[in-house]
Amino acid sequence: MPTIMPIRDLRNTSEISEIAHRQKEPIFITKNGYSDLVVMSAELYEKFARENRIDQAIFEAEQEFAETGKTIDAKDAFAELEKKYFE
């Protein structure tokens, strides 16, 4: 279940930090009863960012295939990656 806190509770930063690290989930901050901010630990943010980059790469590859219909041989792909990163 998500943690929801009113914006006035942002004054207690130590408690919010402790909750964010302990629960390993975002904390939703409300203002006048409406969702306003999301607070999370840096570790959780990095995890979300990493997953988003992977999802974005998959989405772009799917779009490229939908537009061109072209595929690439796995051996060729690995050879290109090896040349790019290890030579």
N, CA, C and O atoms as a printed pandas DataFrame, in Angstrom:
     atom_number atom_name residue_name chain_id  residue_number  x_coord  y_coord  z_coord
0              1         N          MET        A               1    0.846   -1.173    0.000
1              2        CA          MET        A               1    0.000    0.000    0.000
2              3         C          MET        A               1    0.897    1.245    0.000
3              4         O          MET        A               1    1.837    1.318    0.792
4              5         N          PRO        A               2    0.630    2.202   -0.855
5              6        CA          PRO        A               2    1.495    3.381   -0.947
6              7         C          PRO        A               2    1.384    4.263    0.295
7              8         O          PRO        A               2    0.344    4.318    0.952
8              9         N          THR        A               3    2.477    4.946    0.593
9             10        CA          THR        A               3    2.485    5.907    1.693
10            11         C          THR        A               3    2.068    7.253    1.132
11            12         O          THR        A               3    2.631    7.725    0.144
12            13         N          ILE        A               4    1.081    7.867    1.765
13            14        CA          ILE        A               4    0.582    9.169    1.346
14            15         C          ILE        A               4    0.678   10.102    2.539
15            16         O          ILE        A               4    0.206    9.779    3.629
16            17         N          MET        A               5    1.291   11.263    2.328
17            18        CA          MET        A               5    1.488   12.223    3.406
18            19         C          MET        A               5    1.108   13.621    2.932
19            20         O          MET        A               5    1.285   13.953    1.760
20            21         N          PRO        A               6    0.586   14.436    3.842
21            22        CA          PRO        A               6    0.321   15.833    3.467
22            23         C          PRO        A               6    1.621   16.627    3.377
23            24         O          PRO        A               6    2.616   16.276    4.011
24            25         N          ILE        A               7    1.607   17.677    2.603
25            26        CA          ILE        A               7    2.812   18.465    2.342
26            27         C          ILE        A               7    3.394   19.066    3.618
27            28         O          ILE        A               7    4.604   19.284    3.695
28            29         N          ARG        A               8    2.566   19.335    4.612
29            30        CA          ARG        A               8    3.082   19.926    5.855
30            31         C          ARG        A               8    4.059   18.982    6.567
31            32         O          ARG        A               8    4.890   19.431    7.356
32            33         N          ASP        A               9    3.959   17.668    6.287
33            34        CA          ASP        A               9    4.860   16.701    6.909
34            35         C          ASP        A               9    6.259   16.731    6.302
35            36         O          ASP        A               9    7.162   16.071    6.818
36            37         N          LEU        A              10    6.460   17.478    5.223
37            38        CA          LEU        A              10    7.795   17.578    4.627
38            39         C          LEU        A              10    8.793   18.255    5.562
39            40         O          LEU        A              10   10.002   18.164    5.350
40            41         N          ARG        A              11    8.295   18.930    6.591
41            42        CA          ARG        A              11    9.193   19.573    7.562
42            43         C          ARG        A              11   10.044   18.547    8.295
43            44         O          ARG        A              11   11.165   18.841    8.710
44            45         N          ASN        A              12    9.508   17.349    8.451
45            46        CA          ASN        A              12   10.220   16.302    9.179
46            47         C          ASN        A              12   11.006   15.441    8.188
47            48         O          ASN        A              12   10.642   14.296    7.918
48            49         N          THR        A              13   12.078   16.006    7.655
49            50        CA          THR        A              13   12.832   15.344    6.593
50            51         C          THR        A              13   13.498   14.051    7.042
51            52         O          THR        A              13   13.595   13.107    6.258
52            53         N          SER        A              14   13.953   13.990    8.280
53            54        CA          SER        A              14   14.602   12.762    8.766
54            55         C          SER        A              14   13.635   11.593    8.776
55            56         O          SER        A              14   13.994   10.482    8.386
56            57         N          GLU        A              15   12.412   11.838    9.220
57            58        CA          GLU        A              15   11.398   10.779    9.262
58            59         C          GLU        A              15   11.033   10.328    7.848
59            60         O          GLU        A              15   10.885    9.133    7.594
60            61         N          ILE        A              16   10.890   11.272    6.941
61            62        CA          ILE        A              16   10.545   10.928    5.557
62            63         C          ILE        A              16   11.672   10.118    4.924
63            64         O          ILE        A              16   11.413    9.145    4.215
64            65         N          SER        A              17   12.915   10.510    5.173
65            66        CA          SER        A              17   14.051    9.763    4.647
66            67         C          SER        A              17   14.048    8.338    5.194
67            68         O          SER        A              17   14.257    7.380    4.449
68            69         N          GLU        A              18   13.814    8.203    6.484
69            70        CA          GLU        A              18   13.782    6.880    7.109
70            71         C          GLU        A              18   12.679    6.013    6.498
71            72         O          GLU        A              18   12.903    4.840    6.202
72            73         N          ILE        A              19   11.503    6.584    6.311
73            74        CA          ILE        A              19   10.382    5.836    5.714
74            75         C          ILE        A              19   10.728    5.414    4.290
75            76         O          ILE        A              19   10.492    4.269    3.906
76            77         N          ALA        A              20   11.282    6.329    3.514
77            78        CA          ALA        A              20   11.621    6.037    2.115
78            79         C          ALA        A              20   12.624    4.897    2.011
79            80         O          ALA        A              20   12.488    4.022    1.156
80            81         N          HIS        A              21   13.626    4.904    2.872
81            82        CA          HIS        A              21   14.644    3.843    2.835
82            83         C          HIS        A              21   14.105    2.527    3.383
83            84         O          HIS        A              21   14.421    1.457    2.861
84            85         N          ARG        A              22   13.303    2.602    4.422
85            86        CA          ARG        A              22   12.772    1.385    5.034
86            87         C          ARG        A              22   11.763    0.690    4.122
87            88         O          ARG        A              22   11.825   -0.525    3.936
88            89         N          GLN        A              23   10.845    1.453    3.558
89            90        CA          GLN        A              23    9.785    0.853    2.745
90            91         C          GLN        A              23   10.205    0.580    1.313
91            92         O          GLN        A              23    9.579   -0.226    0.625
92            93         N          LYS        A              24   11.266    1.246    0.854
93            94        CA          LYS        A              24   11.757    1.075   -0.518
94            95         C          LYS        A              24   10.643    1.279   -1.546
95            96         O          LYS        A              24   10.544    0.550   -2.533
96            97         N          GLU        A              25    9.809    2.288   -1.288
97            98        CA          GLU        A              25    8.714    2.666   -2.187
98            99         C          GLU        A              25    8.612    4.184   -2.198
99           100         O          GLU        A              25    9.072    4.847   -1.268
100          101         N          PRO        A              26    8.012    4.734   -3.245
101          102        CA          PRO        A              26    7.810    6.184   -3.274
102          103         C          PRO        A              26    6.818    6.625   -2.194
103          104         O          PRO        A              26    5.936    5.863   -1.799
104          105         N          ILE        A              27    6.975    7.841   -1.735
105          106        CA          ILE        A              27    6.040    8.457   -0.801
106          107         C          ILE        A              27    5.309    9.540   -1.580
107          108         O          ILE        A              27    5.937   10.426   -2.160
108          109         N          PHE        A              28    3.998    9.469   -1.592
109          110        CA          PHE        A              28    3.190   10.438   -2.332
110          111         C          PHE        A              28    2.806   11.572   -1.394
111          112         O          PHE        A              28    2.253   11.342   -0.318
112          113         N          ILE        A              29    3.105   12.800   -1.814
113          114        CA          ILE        A              29    2.833   13.994   -1.024
114          115         C          ILE        A              29    1.629   14.708   -1.630
115          116         O          ILE        A              29    1.565   14.953   -2.835
116          117         N          THR        A              30    0.675   15.034   -0.754
117          118        CA          THR        A              30   -0.531   15.714   -1.229
118          119         C          THR        A              30   -0.524   17.178   -0.788
119          120         O          THR        A              30    0.072   17.546    0.225
120          121         N          LYS        A              31   -1.198   17.986   -1.576
121          122        CA          LYS        A              31   -1.373   19.398   -1.263
122          123         C          LYS        A              31   -2.846   19.713   -1.477
123          124         O          LYS        A              31   -3.378   19.508   -2.568
124          125         N          ASN        A              32   -3.489   20.199   -0.460
125          126        CA          ASN        A              32   -4.926   20.481   -0.502
126          127         C          ASN        A              32   -5.727   19.253   -0.945
127          128         O          ASN        A              32   -6.727   19.373   -1.652
128          129         N          GLY        A              33   -5.276   18.084   -0.522
129          130        CA          GLY        A              33   -5.987   16.848   -0.811
130          131         C          GLY        A              33   -5.704   16.236   -2.166
131          132         O          GLY        A              33   -6.265   15.194   -2.505
132          133         N          TYR        A              34   -4.836   16.873   -2.952
133          134        CA          TYR        A              34   -4.518   16.363   -4.295
134          135         C          TYR        A              34   -3.047   15.954   -4.386
135          136         O          TYR        A              34   -2.188   16.531   -3.719
136          137         N          SER        A              35   -2.777   14.968   -5.206
137          138        CA          SER        A              35   -1.409   14.519   -5.414
138          139         C          SER        A              35   -0.566   15.669   -5.948
139          140         O          SER        A              35   -0.968   16.356   -6.887
140          141         N          ASP        A              36    0.617   15.879   -5.341
141          142        CA          ASP        A              36    1.452   17.013   -5.733
142          143         C          ASP        A              36    2.898   16.603   -6.003
143          144         O          ASP        A              36    3.480   17.036   -6.998
144          145         N          LEU        A              37    3.485   15.781   -5.144
145          146        CA          LEU        A              37    4.893   15.408   -5.266
146          147         C          LEU        A              37    5.076   13.921   -4.976
147          148         O          LEU        A              37    4.212   13.270   -4.388
148          149         N          VAL        A              38    6.220   13.409   -5.403
149          150        CA          VAL        A              38    6.617   12.052   -5.048
150          151         C          VAL        A              38    8.039   12.129   -4.517
151          152         O          VAL        A              38    8.914   12.724   -5.146
152          153         N          VAL        A              39    8.266   11.525   -3.357
153          154        CA          VAL        A              39    9.584   11.507   -2.730
154          155         C          VAL        A              39   10.033   10.051   -2.654
155          156         O          VAL        A              39    9.253    9.166   -2.305
156          157         N          MET        A              40   11.307    9.816   -2.987
157          158        CA          MET        A              40   11.844    8.456   -2.894
158          159         C          MET        A              40   13.333    8.519   -2.604
159          160         O          MET        A              40   13.968    9.561   -2.767
160          161         N          SER        A              41   13.879    7.397   -2.175
161          162        CA          SER        A              41   15.317    7.331   -1.915
162          163         C          SER        A              41   16.069    7.420   -3.240
163          164         O          SER        A              41   15.523    7.122   -4.303
164          165         N          ALA        A              42   17.321    7.831   -3.158
165          166        CA          ALA        A              42   18.152    7.908   -4.365
166          167         C          ALA        A              42   18.329    6.519   -4.968
167          168         O          ALA        A              42   18.359    6.373   -6.190
168          169         N          GLU        A              43   18.446    5.513   -4.132
169          170        CA          GLU        A              43   18.596    4.133   -4.607
170          171         C          GLU        A              43   17.383    3.706   -5.445
171          172         O          GLU        A              43   17.536    3.119   -6.516
172          173         N          LEU        A              44   16.194    4.002   -4.951
173          174        CA          LEU        A              44   14.985    3.647   -5.684
174          175         C          LEU        A              44   14.876    4.444   -6.982
175          176         O          LEU        A              44   14.463    3.912   -8.012
176          177         N          TYR        A              45   15.251    5.726   -6.927
177          178        CA          TYR        A              45   15.232    6.545   -8.137
178          179         C          TYR        A              45   16.144    5.958   -9.209
179          180         O          TYR        A              45   15.760    5.868  -10.375
180          181         N          GLU        A              46   17.353    5.557   -8.811
181          182        CA          GLU        A              46   18.294    4.964   -9.765
182          183         C          GLU        A              46   17.713    3.690  -10.385
183          184         O          GLU        A              46   17.883    3.441  -11.579
184          185         N          LYS        A              47   17.033    2.894   -9.577
185          186        CA          LYS        A              47   16.401    1.670  -10.084
186          187         C          LYS        A              47   15.340    2.027  -11.124
187          188         O          LYS        A              47   15.303    1.432  -12.201
188          189         N          PHE        A              48   14.477    2.998  -10.807
189          190        CA          PHE        A              48   13.448    3.425  -11.759
190          191         C          PHE        A              48   14.069    3.963  -13.042
191          192         O          PHE        A              48   13.602    3.652  -14.137
192          193         N          ALA        A              49   15.124    4.772  -12.910
193          194        CA          ALA        A              49   15.775    5.360  -14.081
194          195         C          ALA        A              49   16.383    4.269  -14.956
195          196         O          ALA        A              49   16.278    4.323  -16.181
196          197         N          ARG        A              50   17.017    3.281  -14.333
197          198        CA          ARG        A              50   17.637    2.180  -15.081
198          199         C          ARG        A              50   16.566    1.389  -15.839
199          200         O          ARG        A              50   16.741    1.065  -17.013
200          201         N          GLU        A              51   15.461    1.083  -15.161
201          202        CA          GLU        A              51   14.370    0.352  -15.811
202          203         C          GLU        A              51   13.767    1.167  -16.947
203          204         O          GLU        A              51   13.402    0.614  -17.985
204          205         N          ASN        A              52   13.663    2.472  -16.756
205          206        CA          ASN        A              52   13.110    3.334  -17.800
206          207         C          ASN        A              52   14.002    3.345  -19.032
207          208         O          ASN        A              52   13.502    3.331  -20.157
208          209         N          ARG        A              53   15.339    3.370  -18.832
209          210        CA          ARG        A              53   16.259    3.351  -19.977
210          211         C          ARG        A              53   16.117    2.045  -20.759
211          212         O          ARG        A              53   16.148    2.044  -21.990
212          213         N          ILE        A              54   15.963    0.945  -20.042
213          214        CA          ILE        A              54   15.784   -0.355  -20.703
214          215         C          ILE        A              54   14.467   -0.365  -21.475
215          216         O          ILE        A              54   14.419   -0.776  -22.634
216          217         N          ASP        A              55   13.401    0.092  -20.822
217          218        CA          ASP        A              55   12.091    0.140  -21.487
218          219         C          ASP        A              55   12.131    1.035  -22.722
219          220         O          ASP        A              55   11.539    0.703  -23.749
220          221         N          GLN        A              56   12.821    2.162  -22.627
221          222        CA          GLN        A              56   12.921    3.085  -23.753
222          223         C          GLN        A              56   13.677    2.447  -24.913
223          224         O          GLN        A              56   13.286    2.605  -26.069
224          225         N          ALA        A              57   14.756    1.728  -24.610
225          226        CA          ALA        A              57   15.533    1.057  -25.669
226          227         C          ALA        A              57   14.691   -0.002  -26.368
227          228         O          ALA        A              57   14.742   -0.134  -27.591
228          229         N          ILE        A              58   13.919   -0.756  -25.595
229          230        CA          ILE        A              58   13.041   -1.777  -26.184
230          231         C          ILE        A              58   11.993   -1.107  -27.061
231          232         O          ILE        A              58   11.735   -1.560  -28.176
232          233         N          PHE        A              59   11.384   -0.026  -26.562
233          234        CA          PHE        A              59   10.368    0.692  -27.328
234          235         C          PHE        A              59   10.944    1.202  -28.652
235          236         O          PHE        A              59   10.308    1.065  -29.697
236          237         N          GLU        A              60   12.137    1.787  -28.611
237          238        CA          GLU        A              60   12.755    2.316  -29.832
238          239         C          GLU        A              60   13.063    1.191  -30.816
239          240         O          GLU        A              60   12.887    1.361  -32.022
240          241         N          ALA        A              61   13.517    0.054  -30.317
241          242        CA          ALA        A              61   13.802   -1.079  -31.202
242          243         C          ALA        A              61   12.522   -1.592  -31.852
243          244         O          ALA        A              61   12.516   -1.929  -33.036
244          245         N          GLU        A              62   11.444   -1.653  -31.086
245          246        CA          GLU        A              62   10.160   -2.096  -31.640
246          247         C          GLU        A              62    9.653   -1.121  -32.696
247          248         O          GLU        A              62    9.124   -1.533  -33.728
248          249         N          GLN        A              63    9.819    0.174  -32.434
249          250        CA          GLN        A              63    9.401    1.197  -33.405
250          251         C          GLN        A              63   10.202    1.080  -34.692
251          252         O          GLN        A              63    9.645    1.143  -35.787
252          253         N          GLU        A              64   11.507    0.911  -34.555
253          254        CA          GLU        A              64   12.372    0.784  -35.718
254          255         C          GLU        A              64   11.975   -0.428  -36.553
255          256         O          GLU        A              64   11.917   -0.346  -37.780
256          257         N          PHE        A              65   11.705   -1.536  -35.900
257          258        CA          PHE        A              65   11.294   -2.736  -36.623
258          259         C          PHE        A              65    9.940   -2.523  -37.299
259          260         O          PHE        A              65    9.742   -2.961  -38.432
260          261         N          ALA        A              66    9.003   -1.851  -36.614
261          262        CA          ALA        A              66    7.687   -1.596  -37.192
262          263         C          ALA        A              66    7.795   -0.719  -38.439
263          264         O          ALA        A              66    7.036   -0.889  -39.393
264          265         N          GLU        A              67    8.742    0.219  -38.424
265          266        CA          GLU        A              67    8.902    1.130  -39.550
266          267         C          GLU        A              67    9.653    0.490  -40.719
267          268         O          GLU        A              67    9.286    0.682  -41.878
268          269         N          THR        A              68   10.699   -0.265  -40.411
269          270        CA          THR        A              68   11.558   -0.783  -41.477
270          271         C          THR        A              68   11.333   -2.257  -41.780
271          272         O          THR        A              68   11.563   -2.702  -42.904
272          273         N          GLY        A              69   10.890   -3.014  -40.792
273          274        CA          GLY        A              69   10.718   -4.453  -40.974
274          275         C          GLY        A              69   12.040   -5.187  -41.066
275          276         O          GLY        A              69   12.072   -6.382  -41.360
276          277         N          LYS        A              70   13.140   -4.475  -40.813
277          278        CA          LYS        A              70   14.465   -5.081  -40.929
278          279         C          LYS        A              70   14.886   -5.698  -39.600
279          280         O          LYS        A              70   14.612   -5.161  -38.527
280          281         N          THR        A              71   15.551   -6.825  -39.700
281          282        CA          THR        A              71   16.165   -7.442  -38.532
282          283         C          THR        A              71   17.666   -7.481  -38.765
283          284         O          THR        A              71   18.134   -7.257  -39.881
284          285         N          ILE        A              72   18.410   -7.764  -37.720
285          286        CA          ILE        A              72   19.852   -7.854  -37.836
286          287         C          ILE        A              72   20.279   -9.202  -37.256
287          288         O          ILE        A              72   19.753   -9.639  -36.233
288          289         N          ASP        A              73   21.215   -9.841  -37.902
289          290        CA          ASP        A              73   21.717  -11.121  -37.440
290          291         C          ASP        A              73   22.434  -10.933  -36.106
291          292         O          ASP        A              73   23.190   -9.975  -35.937
292          293         N          ALA        A              74   22.202  -11.840  -35.159
293          294        CA          ALA        A              74   22.792  -11.724  -33.833
294          295         C          ALA        A              74   24.317  -11.702  -33.901
295          296         O          ALA        A              74   24.956  -10.945  -33.171
296          297         N          LYS        A              75   24.903  -12.520  -34.766
297          298        CA          LYS        A              75   26.367  -12.537  -34.884
298          299         C          LYS        A              75   26.889  -11.182  -35.331
299          300         O          LYS        A              75   27.906  -10.706  -34.828
300          301         N          ASP        A              76   26.190  -10.558  -36.280
301          302        CA          ASP        A              76   26.588   -9.228  -36.748
302          303         C          ASP        A              76   26.447   -8.188  -35.633
303          304         O          ASP        A              76   27.310   -7.328  -35.457
304          305         N          ALA        A              77   25.355   -8.281  -34.892
305          306        CA          ALA        A              77   25.122   -7.329  -33.808
306          307         C          ALA        A              77   26.212   -7.434  -32.751
307          308         O          ALA        A              77   26.748   -6.421  -32.303
308          309         N          PHE        A              78   26.541   -8.668  -32.352
309          310        CA          PHE        A              78   27.591   -8.851  -31.350
310          311         C          PHE        A              78   28.946   -8.412  -31.878
311          312         O          PHE        A              78   29.752   -7.867  -31.125
312          313         N          ALA        A              79   29.209   -8.639  -33.150
313          314        CA          ALA        A              79   30.475   -8.206  -33.740
314          315         C          ALA        A              79   30.575   -6.684  -33.704
315          316         O          ALA        A              79   31.634   -6.141  -33.390
316          317         N          GLU        A              80   29.480   -5.991  -34.023
317          318        CA          GLU        A              80   29.468   -4.528  -33.969
318          319         C          GLU        A              80   29.712   -4.028  -32.551
319          320         O          GLU        A              80   30.487   -3.095  -32.339
320          321         N          LEU        A              81   29.043   -4.658  -31.575
321          322        CA          LEU        A              81   29.207   -4.245  -30.181
322          323         C          LEU        A              81   30.628   -4.487  -29.700
323          324         O          LEU        A              81   31.208   -3.652  -29.007
324          325         N          GLU        A              82   31.182   -5.630  -30.071
325          326        CA          GLU        A              82   32.545   -5.943  -29.678
326          327         C          GLU        A              82   33.529   -4.925  -30.255
327          328         O          GLU        A              82   34.434   -4.452  -29.568
328          329         N          LYS        A              83   33.329   -4.602  -31.529
329          330        CA          LYS        A              83   34.208   -3.627  -32.178
330          331         C          LYS        A              83   34.066   -2.250  -31.523
331          332         O          LYS        A              83   35.054   -1.548  -31.307
332          333         N          LYS        A              84   32.828   -1.877  -31.213
333          334        CA          LYS        A              84   32.575   -0.549  -30.646
334          335         C          LYS        A              84   33.145   -0.419  -29.233
335          336         O          LYS        A              84   33.714    0.619  -28.895
336          337         N          TYR        A              85   33.005   -1.444  -28.413
337          338        CA          TYR        A              85   33.359   -1.322  -27.004
338          339         C          TYR        A              85   34.676   -1.969  -26.586
339          340         O          TYR        A              85   35.205   -1.661  -25.518
340          341         N          PHE        A              86   35.211   -2.867  -27.421
341          342        CA          PHE        A              86   36.417   -3.578  -26.994
342          343         C          PHE        A              86   37.600   -3.414  -27.928
343          344         O          PHE        A              86   38.637   -4.042  -27.715
344          345         N          GLU        A              87   37.478   -2.598  -28.945
345          346        CA          GLU        A              87   38.612   -2.385  -29.842
346          347         C          GLU        A              87   39.043   -0.946  -29.824
347          348         O          GLU        A              87   39.988   -0.576  -30.520
